[in-house]
Amino acid sequence: MKTTSSVLSAAILLSAASAARAASDNQCFDFTPMSSVSTYLGATLDYSVADRICCHNHKFAEYRGYLAAPEVDFFGRLDPLVETVFYDSVCGLPLFISPRGRTFDDFKKESLKHGWPSFRPEEMISENVIIHDDGRMESVCLTHLGHNLPAGGVDRYCIDLVCMAGEPLSAGDERNQILQYIQQEQIINATELNTTSYTSSAEQYSGKTSNATAIIISVAVVGLFLVVVAFVCCEKSGWKRKGDEIQVGSSETSTSIHEDDEENEIY
């Protein structure tokens, strides 16, 4: 009897472990964003966009400037005098605290400039966020968040508003199952987060980012090199014949790169 009982118990545990592993292979552990996302901070967010971007996607984003749309008005709904905690739209884990290490105006200016909420390493709850080698970012709940696009030699997290528009889960919410799947991880729950004493362990520059920026720079450098080579060749091929003062080729041709040109947005 004991043997039968032991086998049955082992089978149940194995089944539960298999289910957890299977769930972990799917975004958001097969859950959907919480319904409150659509009325986040009193705004009107598109729930279908949240579901698609956060739980069925690794590449695309809400449209640039969505945070400033009239029905959203993200910064108009935040208190500029206090830090705000932003939560995962699916599992309710805290993801970012902002502004931290800078002013509210700095946070607002950078985010509006790039078109998405933009956070810095000091502001990330590092235990709850994953940055993949290609710069893609997701929470430990497997919710897609955005991408890491460093600026000024420091990581800058370009995050979809619809994926960080959650709130702490209530005790009876079925999404608490997600936290059971990841309980072996060193996560920080909403109830455990002490914003006064918390310090992020995120690196200032992780080196984890998309290669797109490097490709753009490389293409620009190669293009400039070809222009210079062509110019030099034209100068050398200018015909200077004996006794002839006619010179073919111009020394006034130049190529310049304006530092004030608007930067190329990748995300």
N, C-alpha and C positions, 0 to 999 in steps of 0.2 A: 504494500500500500504506500509506504514511504517513497519507494522508488517511483511509482506512478505519479505521486504528488510532486516529486522533485522534477520529473520530466515535464509535467504540465506547467510548473512554475517557470522552468527554463524556456519552454516554448512561448509562454506569454511574454517574458522579458525579451526574447529574441524578436518576437513579433513587434513589440513596442519600439525596440531599437531600430528595426528595419523601417518602420513607419516614420520614425524621426529622421533617418537618413534619407528616405525618399522625399520627405517634406523639405529637407534642407537643400535639395537639388532644384527647388522651384522658388522663384521670386516671391517674397512676402509670405513664404511658407503656405502658399495657396490661399491666403486671406486677401481681403481687399481693404482699401483705405477706409478709415472710420467715417461715418456719415457726417460728422460735425465739420469735416474739412470744407464742405461746401459753404459754410457760414463762418469760416475762420475769422476771428477778430471783428465780426460783424460785416465782413466783406462778402462778396458773392463769387466763389470760386467754382470753376467747371469740374464737377465730380468725375465726369467721363475722362477728362484730361488727366486728372490725378490717378485714376485707375490704370490708364494706359501707360503713362510715363513712369509711375512709381513701381508698378507690379508686372508690366509686360514689355519691358524695354531696358536696353543697356546703352543706347546710343543717342536717342533723340531727347529733345527738351521742350518745355512749354515755350511759346514764342517770346522772343527778346522784347523786353519792356512790359511784360505781363504784369509785373509787380506795380507798375504805375498806371495801369488801366483804370478808368474812372470807377468801375464797379469793384476794384480791388484796393487801390490807394494804400498800399502796404505801409509806407512810412507815415502816412497821415493817421494811422490807427495805433502806432506805437507811442509809448511814453518816452520822450527824449531824455528824461531825467533819471531813468532807472535802466538796469540791465534786463533784457528779456530772454527767457529760456525758450528755445524752439524745440519741438518734439516731433518724433517720427510719426508720419501720418497713418501708419498701419499699427505699430505695436506700442506707441506712446513713450518710447525711451527718449530721454533728453539727448539732443544732438549738438546744439550750439548755445552759447551764452554771448549776447552782444548788446551793446558795444563793450569790449574789454580790451584795454591797452590802447584805446583810441577814443575819440569823441563820437557822439551820435552823428554829428554832421559828416565826419570822415566815413563812417559806416554807410550813411545814406548816399554820399557823393560817389563813393566807389561802386556801390551797387547799381545806382542809376546810370552811371557811366557805362558799365558793362551790360546792363539789362537784366541781371538776375541778382538775388541776394548774394553778396560776396563776403565770405568770412576768412579770418586769419587764424594761424595755429593756436594763438592764445585763447581763441573763442570756441574751439572744438572740444567736445567731450570725447577725448581720444579713445576711451575704453569702448565706446559704442559705435565708432565709425571706422570703416575700412577704406584705405586708399590702395587700389590695385596698381601694379607696375605701370600700366598704360594711362594712369591718371583717373580712371573711372572710380567713382566713389559710391559706396552703399553702406547702409547701416548693418549692424550685426543681425538684424531681422531680415536681411536680404531685400531691403527696400532701396530701389535706385534713388540716389540723391543728386548726382551731378558729376562734375569733373574738376580735377585740380589743374588750374591754369596759373602757374606762378607769375608774379609781377614784382619787379624790383628786387629779384633774388630771393623772394620769400613766397612760400606756398599761398595761393589764393583759391579758396574753395567756391566754385561757381555752382550754386545750389538751386534746384527747382523749388519754387515756393510751395507748390502743391504737395511736395513730398516732405516738407518740414512744417506742415500746418496742422499737426496733431495735438493731442492733449493726453495727460496721464490716464491710463486705463482704470476703469472702475473695477471693483473686486469681482463682479459677476460677468465681466466681458469675456467672451470666448477667445478673444485674441491673447489672453493670458497664456494660452497653450504655446504660443510662440516663445514666451519667456521660459517655459519648461524645456523646449527644444534646445535652448542655448544657455541653460542654467550652469553648464560647466565653464562657460566663458566668464571672464572677470568684467562683467557689465556693471553699470551703475543705474539703478532704477530711479524713477522720479522721486520716490520717497527717501532715497539714500543720498541724493545730490544736495550737498551743502554749498551753495553758490558763493558763500563768503570765504570758505577755506579751499575750495576746489582750485587745483592748478592743472592745466592740460599738459600731457607729456608729448604732444605732437611736435615733430621736428619743424624748425623754421623753414628748412628746405629739404624735402624728402627725396627729391630726384625722381619722384614718381609722377610722370606727366605724359601727355600725348606727344608724339613725335611731330605733330603737324607744324608746330612753331619752328622746329629745327628745319623741317623741309622747306618752309617758306623762306627762311633766312638763307638756306643753302642755294635755293633757286635764284634768289636776288643776287647773291654773291657771284654765282656762276654767270648770270646774265650780265652783271657789271664787268666781269672779267672778259667776257666775249666782246663787249663793246670796246673795252680798252685795247684788246688785241686787234680788233678790226681797225680801230683808229690808227694804231701804230703801223699796221700793215699798209694802210692807205698813205701814211706819211712816207714810208720807205719806198712805196711804189710810185711816188711823185716823180715825174720824169724831169730830170735835169740834164739837158743835153749841152754839150760843149758849145760855148758861145751863145747859148740861148738862155735868156733870163726868165722865161716863162716857167712857173712852178705850178704843178697840179697838186691840189690837196690844201686843206685849210687847217690852221693850227688853232682856230677859235672854237672848234667843236668841243663840247664838254658835256659830261653827264653828271648830274647832281642828285643826291638823295636828301630830301627835306626832312629834317628831324621832327618838324611840327606836323607832318602828315598824320592823319587819323590812323591809329593802330588797326591791324587786321584782327578782327574778332573771329575766333575759331569755334567757340562753343555756341 
